């Protein structure tokens, strides 16, 4: 889809000028793109090389290549921490919940948007539900704080007037799996719905017209036409989300619980663990080992899921 | 959908209205608390209904808080420079890759594409930027890491150039001995405005909302703080006091801004986004659609 190397090569089969002549024609463009290429090397490729540090005893003084090799020492050290298991569990479990609930919710909202015939009204709803997607996670943390603080809206506006006991949310970890899922849905549902809605807009209207002629109700139209037609998109988006199973939204898990220590058991993901060990505890070895596993496992998953996509829906495969 | 169910249409309208409130209500709570008198929030808590309206937080931001005004300027500076640089880099590489008969095109395409599959992650990235390129505690720490160019946007740009700029025009320009660089500026860019606007919008939003670079690369220097970084830092200080208990008592003796001021800073940080949003809504939705389905 994005990448059609083979096809491009085939279409280039006509007689083209010699490489030398084409180089002479295009050399200013290579020059123009040189900073972009340099940026990719620095920002993307050098960190890939830097992953070898996971097998080294990194020290600032010795640098990346000068630091001595250490074998799997960093990894045994990583797994000597109880957080290693917790962060993998949290990262994967939250992702599973996000994928299931996020997808269902988004499809539901997309179908509702499709029912609104008045374009101005529809655009208004669409614009409104996208607003949470515009703001940073730091800001969302402030919004959430206004609800959950000891004098927040939930305590002072709901619990106390009904006679219930106030809750200290930032030290009570049992609530946080729900809070984090809710915040994730709040921030992302508009975005995902719009993606599904765009697909629905592309469907052939005659299916629905024919269904109406045959006396199908709204419910039947949804279950017999819309959902089956959406199926490929749902499958592709879900598989791609599975490919990101080992990544987590750092902002969601770090900012929203305000990095509160009492909540770590339910808020630590690979990304927050890596940040904390690297920047707060200055424990580079553990951070390197955790980061290495995340990158490599993520890569394997992306390759694996792409293989699956290519089998089901070749034109949606990334490569 | 050409439905015939009136009931379901009403249901859709009602549910979407509720979801609109769900999406917007937290912002209302934030705004109301920024104009509520400090003591009222402490005593009676956050509320959706304005009580004891008091604009002193905003007055303080305009007059008393030099740091905030400066952070605002820094956010604008890094957003403007970052977005312009981002567009230049994205278009230059996207244009190069759009040339079908470019020697080395397949290799270069793969070179860009591979970075979308595999990434070194934050730790080596931090080590490279801070130790090898020494961007820590400089303006470049905000500008360069991760945000300067997205490989995905390069591929979007390339695809747009190849599919939306007719070959005939480019061939005609070549006959008229227009240079390859000239074609980019005179033909490709004018014909690709919608995609350019979309990519620029997302780049600007990413710079405006970024707090991660500040957290990694500006640890000691406060004079380079952006507005997001200020928000982040205020919060960390509150964490610190909350975790050492007795938050409210200690907080009063230190220079943590009051609740109202914190909320006012938060409001001010999203104001420009909300102000330009109605004008860029179409580009924004387009960006989500192309990015969401394919990325």
Interface residues (C-beta under 8 A of the other chain):
Chain A: X1 X2 X3 X5 X8 X9 X11 X12 X16 X17 X19 X22 X23 X25 X26 X28 X29 X30 X32 X33 X35 X36 X37 X39 X40 X42 X43 X44 X45 X46 X47 X48 X49 X50 X51 X53 X58 X60 X63 X64 X109 X112 X113 X114 X115 X116 X117 X121 X123 X125 X126 X127 X128 X129 X130 X131 X132 X133 X134 X135 X136 X137 X138 X139 X141 X142 X143 X144 X146 X147 X149 X151 X152 X153 X155 X156 X157 X160 X170 X186 X189 X190 X191 X192 X194 X195 X198 X199 X200 X205 X208 X209 X212 X217 X218 X219 X221 X222 X225 X226 X233 X237 X250 X251 X255 X258 X259 X260 X261 X271 X274 X275 X278 X279 X284 X287 X288 X290 X291 X292 X294 X295 X298 X299 X302 X303 X318 X319
Chain B: X1 X2 X3 X4 X5 X7 X8 X9 X11 X12 X13 X15 X16 X17 X19 X20 X22 X23 X24 X26 X27 X29 X30 X33 X41 X42 X43 X44 X45 X46 X47 X48 X88 X89 X90 X92 X93 X95 X96 X99 X100 X101 X102 X103 X105 X106 X108 X109 X110 X111 X112 X113 X115 X116 X117 X118 X119 X120 X121 X122 X123 X124 X125 X126 X127 X128 X131 X132 X133 X144 X145 X146 X148 X149 X151 X154 X155 X159 X179 X180 X181 X184 X205 X209 X210 X211 X212 X215 X216 X228 X231 X232 X235 X236 X238 X239 X242 X243 X262 X263 X266 X269 X270 X273 X274 X277 X278 X281 X284 X285 X288 X289 X292 X293 X294
